Amino acid sequence: MTYPGSPQSFPGQPIPVGVKPGKSRASMNIIRVAIAVSLAAIVGMVLVFVLKPTSSTPTEVLEVYLAAQKSADLKAQYDYLCAENQEKRRAEWGGTEPPQAEIDELKSRIRYEYTIDPESERIDGDHATVDAVVTLEDEQGADTADITYPLVWENEAWKLCGKADVRVRDK
């Protein structure tokens, strides 16, 4: 016997219209919620890729660039260079792949530290500069330099471009 509003039936009773055998309303609601969450996640991922922020600050770009330098990831650094600097790098490397000798040299450093001064960020139209203090140490000793990195706004992103102004500190 089936009671009004109840989807349950007893053996030998007909299944109420609109209810599938073996599926309770609770399990159907769980499935609906899972589908809705999945769709929301897919839409979110699409929006992230389509509308990804291209307005990273010059300081954020320099942070990623120097972190790649610290880990000797020259290919990652390459992506943060302007077209002019990428062209120079390709000429030095003889292509788009860094030579293993250059990577090995970077990895041989005993210490590579940097500190970026976020207050030093200066933007003037499509040009910017950011200051950092970089310390390099190898078997011959350590050097610390104050460096001003130039950046340009190129292809909707900040890119390191031109020659950095390096001032080596006295030991």
C-alpha atoms as one frame of an Amber mdcrd trajectory, in Angstrom:
protein
   0.000   0.000   0.000   1.223   3.453  -0.837   0.414   6.526   1.194  -0.192
   9.910  -0.415   3.045  11.799  -0.902   5.177   8.750  -0.128   7.344   7.249
  -2.865   7.638   3.954  -1.007   5.833   0.888  -2.131   5.552  -2.541  -0.628
   6.102  -5.822  -2.445   3.389  -6.386  -4.971   2.370  -2.714  -5.043   2.796
  -0.625  -8.183   5.613   1.919  -8.200   4.265   5.477  -8.018   4.501   7.515
 -11.229   7.723   9.593 -11.519   9.782   7.498  -9.097  12.345   5.083 -10.464
  12.939   1.833  -8.670  15.955   1.817  -6.341  16.368   5.618  -6.331  15.283
   7.601  -3.322  14.668  11.324  -3.428  17.665  11.857  -1.170  20.008  10.075
  -3.570  18.540  11.994  -6.516  19.152  15.275  -4.645  22.743  14.239  -3.953
  23.227  13.516  -7.654  21.714  16.889  -8.583  23.978  18.715  -6.128  27.035
  16.820  -7.435  26.152  17.775 -11.011  25.621  21.429 -10.023  28.955  21.547
  -8.167  30.742  19.923 -11.120  29.243  22.420 -13.552  30.191  25.323 -11.286
  33.773  24.022 -11.100  33.966  23.698 -14.887  32.586  27.203 -15.400  35.074
  28.511 -12.811  38.014  26.871 -14.574  36.911  28.235 -17.932  36.631  31.742
 -16.468  40.091  31.468 -14.915  41.643  30.541 -18.272  39.602  32.991 -20.353
  39.693  35.899 -17.929  43.014  35.149 -16.260  44.460  38.231 -14.678  47.136
  39.801 -16.810  47.686  42.708 -14.522  50.312  41.218 -12.210  52.323  44.017
 -10.740  55.935  44.607 -11.734  56.936  43.528  -8.215  55.049  40.224  -8.567
  56.685  39.554 -11.937  60.142  40.261 -10.505  59.398  37.914  -7.579  58.594
  35.039  -9.946  61.610  35.841 -12.127  64.058  35.891  -9.200  62.555  32.717
  -7.710  63.177  31.012 -11.057  66.732  32.382 -11.020  67.257  30.989  -7.526
  66.103  27.522  -8.608  68.125  27.730 -11.861  64.916  27.443 -13.903  66.041
  29.436 -16.922  63.098  28.297 -19.036  60.652  29.794 -16.508  62.629  33.027
 -16.474  62.466  33.208 -20.252  58.666  33.621 -20.130  59.039  36.806 -18.081
  61.371  38.523 -20.548  60.220  41.015 -23.151  60.499  40.045 -26.826  63.774
  41.955 -27.193  65.396  40.168 -24.245  64.012  36.806 -25.376  65.652  37.361
 -28.759  68.992  38.127 -27.068  68.637  35.018 -24.888  67.906  32.826 -27.938
  71.053  34.194 -29.604  73.134  33.424 -26.483  71.650  29.932 -26.149  71.579
  29.109 -29.848  67.816  28.421 -29.608  65.059  28.446 -27.015  66.642  25.853
 -24.714  69.231  26.937 -22.147  72.558  25.089 -22.340  73.060  22.541 -19.578
  76.414  24.135 -18.678  74.662  27.403 -17.794  72.104  25.571 -15.646  74.875
  23.621 -13.900  76.771  26.845 -13.216  73.705  28.388 -11.586  73.088  25.274
  -9.505  76.700  25.297  -8.271  76.165  28.475  -6.274  76.347  28.012  -2.554
  73.818  30.728  -1.865  71.473  32.959  -3.821  69.270  35.288  -1.848  67.175
  38.232  -2.839  64.941  40.779  -1.202  62.554  42.891  -3.232  61.529  46.296
  -1.965  57.818  46.520  -2.894  57.828  50.218  -1.987  60.399  50.830  -4.737
  57.996  49.934  -7.552  57.696  52.888  -9.924  55.331  52.810 -12.886  55.397
  55.437 -15.612  52.963  54.477 -18.368  54.137  51.225 -19.932  57.528  51.291
 -18.162  58.342  50.342 -14.587  61.283  49.691 -12.302  61.615  47.639  -9.120
  64.580  47.501  -6.734  66.016  44.379  -5.144  69.045  43.362  -3.129  70.680
  40.188  -4.447  73.423  38.168  -2.773  75.372  35.546  -4.704  77.841  33.247
  -3.026  80.073  30.657  -4.632  83.413  29.078  -3.765  85.166  32.417  -4.383
  83.061  34.359  -1.896  79.872  36.380  -1.686  78.805  39.539  -3.467  75.797
  41.674  -2.669  74.332  44.138  -5.140  71.540  46.680  -5.226  69.778  46.140
  -8.535  67.100  48.169 -10.286  65.195  45.991 -12.741  63.444  47.655 -15.710
  60.112  46.265 -16.940  57.780  47.084 -19.820  54.090  46.445 -20.387  54.078
  44.103 -23.388  51.304  41.833 -24.683  49.081  42.639 -21.707  51.720  41.708
 -19.093  54.738  43.170 -17.320  58.015  41.794 -18.713  61.627  42.350 -17.699
  63.241  44.340 -20.454  66.532  46.081 -20.981  69.615  46.024 -18.824  69.333
  46.099 -15.039  71.227  48.783 -13.134  73.614  46.812 -10.883  75.464  48.503
  -8.028  77.803  46.029  -6.245  78.241  46.782  -2.572  81.709  47.133  -1.061
  82.851  44.116   0.932
